[in-house]
Each structure stands twice: as structure tokens, then as C-alpha cells.
Amino acid sequence: MVGIVIVAHTPVASAMLGFAEHTFGVLPEGVRAVDIPPYEDTKVSFDRVVKAAYGVNTGQGILILTDVMGATPANVASKLEALGPLSGLNTPIIVLAGLNLPMLMRCISHRSEGLEDLAHKALQGGQNGILRLGSKAIQETTEK
């Protein structure tokens, strides 16, 4: 099973994991959250992300979900991915930015699939989960 690490600004990562626990009724196995507080030294953040990655590593890959591209959580996660074999994890790592709840739900539901397939499904889930609601949305749908 692919391990999943949520790395986001405080308290987003923990809130996302809490949502998953609420939705599935149990804390999903192989999923960890790392909240990155403001002004934390990036070395400390990186060390906490590495520890979480080791905690979910089954040898089948690790998918790291971050909130905002270019921000500290994504940068720290990307640093771990860039290390490759030097990380000592001996498993491939993929980092995706733009985390939303539909993306997380898709990831947890399809963790038994391979890492590349899971990353693809996560991206689809995230994109497909963004919808305009309301009467204007209904009107646009019926006009097409």
C-alpha cells in the first residue's frame, strides 16, 4: 500500500487528516499529517516530514500532498523527493501541490494501486472536485 503524507500550513494538514478519520470512521492506516507552523526552521520541518515518510513507508512508494506550490510545506516535501535514494527510504516519492478534500478522499480510497496511478487519480480527484454551485452553474450546464 502506498504511504500518504499530508504536509501543509498549520492546521491544514491535521484538519485534513481529521476529516479523513471522520469520513471513514477510523484513522486511515499509512497516512500521516505534518503541520508546518509559521517561522519554523526549515531543517526542523524537513526532519519532521522525513520522520512521517519513514512512518508510512511500506516500500510501495510515498505520495506527499501539499497545500500551496512554492510555499514552505511544498518546498520541504520537494527537497525530500529530490534526495531520491539518498533519503534512505528506498522507495519512490511523488509530491503533489494544491491539496483539497476530494483529492485526499481519492488518495485514501485508491491506496492499493501503484504510486503513479494513485498520483494520477489524486490529480483527477482534485480537479473534478472543483465545481461551481448554484443556479448560474445549472444554467451553464443546460446551455451546453
C-alpha positions as CSV (number, residue, x, y, z in Angstrom):
1,M,0.0,0.0,0.0
2,V,1.3,3.5,-0.9
3,G,2.0,5.7,2.1
4,I,0.5,9.2,2.2
5,V,1.9,12.2,4.0
6,I,0.0,15.4,4.2
7,V,2.3,18.4,4.6
8,A,0.6,21.8,4.9
9,H,0.5,25.0,6.8
10,T,-0.8,24.7,10.4
11,P,-3.6,23.5,11.0
12,V,-4.5,22.4,7.5
13,A,-2.6,19.0,7.5
14,S,-4.1,17.9,10.8
15,A,-7.6,19.1,9.8
16,M,-7.4,17.2,6.5
17,L,-6.4,14.0,8.4
18,G,-9.2,14.7,10.9
19,F,-11.7,15.0,8.0
20,A,-10.5,11.6,6.7
21,E,-10.9,10.0,10.1
22,H,-14.4,11.4,10.4
23,T,-15.4,10.3,6.9
24,F,-14.0,6.8,7.1
25,G,-14.9,6.2,10.7
26,V,-11.3,5.3,11.6
27,L,-7.9,7.0,11.2
28,P,-6.7,5.6,7.8
29,E,-3.6,3.4,8.1
30,G,-0.5,4.6,6.4
31,V,-1.5,8.3,6.4
32,R,0.3,11.0,8.4
33,A,-0.1,14.7,8.7
34,V,2.7,17.3,9.3
35,D,1.6,20.8,10.1
36,I,4.2,23.4,9.3
37,P,3.9,26.4,11.6
38,P,4.9,29.9,10.6
39,Y,8.6,30.7,11.2
40,E,9.7,27.2,11.9
41,D,13.2,26.5,10.8
42,T,13.0,24.6,7.5
43,K,15.5,22.0,8.8
44,V,13.1,21.2,11.7
45,S,10.2,21.0,9.2
46,F,12.2,18.8,6.9
47,D,13.2,16.4,9.7
48,R,9.5,16.1,10.7
49,V,8.5,15.3,7.1
50,V,11.2,12.7,6.8
51,K,10.0,11.1,10.1
52,A,6.5,10.9,8.8
53,A,7.6,9.5,5.5
54,Y,9.5,6.7,7.3
55,G,6.4,6.1,9.4
56,V,4.2,5.3,6.3
57,N,6.9,3.6,4.1
58,T,5.9,0.1,3.1
59,G,8.3,0.1,0.1
60,Q,5.5,0.7,-2.4
61,G,6.0,4.4,-2.7
62,I,5.0,7.6,-0.8
63,L,2.7,10.2,-2.0
64,I,3.1,13.6,-0.4
65,L,0.2,16.0,-0.6
66,T,0.9,19.7,0.0
67,D,-1.3,22.8,0.1
68,V,0.4,25.5,-1.9
69,M,3.1,25.2,-4.6
70,G,6.2,27.4,-3.7
71,A,5.4,27.6,0.0
72,T,7.5,26.1,2.8
73,P,5.4,22.8,3.0
74,A,5.8,22.1,-0.7
75,N,9.5,23.2,-0.7
76,V,10.3,20.9,2.2
77,A,8.4,18.0,0.6
78,S,10.1,18.6,-2.8
79,K,13.5,18.5,-1.1
80,L,12.7,15.0,0.2
81,E,11.6,13.9,-3.2
82,A,14.8,15.4,-4.8
83,L,17.0,13.4,-2.5
84,G,15.9,10.1,-4.1
85,P,17.9,7.2,-2.8
86,L,19.9,9.5,-0.6
87,S,16.9,9.8,1.7
88,G,17.4,6.3,2.8
89,L,13.7,5.5,2.2
90,N,14.4,3.2,-0.7
91,T,11.0,3.9,-2.3
92,P,9.8,6.4,-4.9
93,I,8.3,9.6,-3.8
94,I,5.8,11.9,-5.6
95,V,4.8,15.3,-4.4
96,L,1.5,17.0,-5.4
97,A,0.6,20.5,-4.6
98,G,-2.9,22.0,-4.4
99,L,-4.4,19.6,-1.9
100,N,-8.1,19.6,-1.5
101,L,-10.6,17.2,0.2
102,P,-11.7,15.4,-3.0
103,M,-8.0,14.8,-3.8
104,L,-7.4,13.3,-0.3
105,M,-10.6,11.2,-0.5
106,R,-9.5,9.8,-3.8
107,C,-6.0,9.0,-2.5
108,I,-7.2,7.1,0.6
109,S,-9.8,5.2,-1.5
110,H,-7.2,4.0,-4.0
111,R,-4.1,3.5,-1.9
112,S,-3.8,-0.1,-3.0
113,E,-2.9,1.0,-6.6
114,G,0.6,1.8,-7.7
115,L,2.2,5.1,-6.9
116,E,2.0,6.6,-10.4
117,D,-1.7,5.5,-10.8
118,L,-2.5,6.9,-7.4
119,A,-0.9,10.3,-8.2
120,H,-2.9,10.4,-11.4
121,K,-6.2,9.6,-9.6
122,A,-5.3,12.2,-7.0
123,L,-4.9,14.9,-9.6
124,Q,-8.2,13.9,-11.2
125,G,-10.0,13.9,-7.9
126,G,-8.7,17.3,-7.0
127,Q,-9.6,18.8,-10.4
128,N,-13.0,17.1,-10.6
129,G,-13.8,18.2,-7.1
130,I,-13.8,21.9,-8.1
131,L,-17.3,22.9,-9.2
132,R,-19.4,26.0,-9.4
133,L,-22.6,25.5,-7.5
134,G,-25.9,27.5,-7.7
135,S,-28.4,28.5,-10.3
136,K,-25.8,30.0,-12.7
137,A,-24.0,26.7,-12.7
138,I,-27.2,24.8,-13.6
139,Q,-27.9,27.3,-16.4
140,E,-24.4,26.9,-17.9
141,T,-24.7,23.1,-17.8
142,T,-28.1,23.1,-19.6
143,E,-26.9,25.6,-22.3
144,K,-24.1,23.3,-23.4
